[in-house]
Amino acid sequence: MGFNFSSHVITKLQDDHDVTQKEVMECFANGEAIYFLDPNEDHQTDPPTFWFMAPTNRNRMLKVCFIRRGDDVDIKTAFEPTSDKHLDTYRQQAGLPSCWPNEE
């Protein structure tokens, strides 16, 4: 799997969210590979946008939004959720235990 970061996305990650490309890739490695379609009409793309949440290697929880293009992944954005409610929603939708990602 290849990860593609446009120059615009790199700038947005750094300037708006203080997220590195390395942290995004860590989330893919540390996540559960449970991805959801982004239902927001403003975020609709072709091919579709997916999202998930996962911790970095330093246990920083990020929401990652991306587009699949064959075996490659185009990163759209990644950021810390604004409240614990977002993580709780992801856990519920993904069928993960309430202790995830700390213990399983």
Secondary structure, 3 states (H helix, E strand, C coil): CEEECCHHHHHHHHHHHCCCHHHHHHHHHHCCCCCEECCCHHHCCCCCEEEEEEECCCCCEEEEEEEEECCEEEEEEEECCCCHHHHHHHHHHHCCCCCCCCCC
